[in-house]
Amino acid sequence: MNRDAADILKEALELPSDQRAALAGSLISSLDEEPDEGVEEAWSVEIARRLAEIDSGEVKLLSWSEVRHRLKQQ
């Protein structure tokens, strides 16, 4: 069976958002032939650094509504 990409996209857009997100992630992952050496470890270090900043109160988290409001003001 030969299916056109437009048909597949149309069908995929009918999926619930969580399934669309999983599908998108899988498609993006399929483009990576070889993972960059050290990238997983680098992301783990970065995530730990950001969490430490949040836990210490060094950075303040904003709600999506506040971010959206600020963006509209620019």
Buried (B, 14 or more C-beta within 10 A) or exposed (E): EEEEEEEEEEEEEEEEEEEEEEEEEEEEEEEEEEEEEEEEEEEEEEEEEEEEEEEEEEEEEEEEEEEEEEEEEE
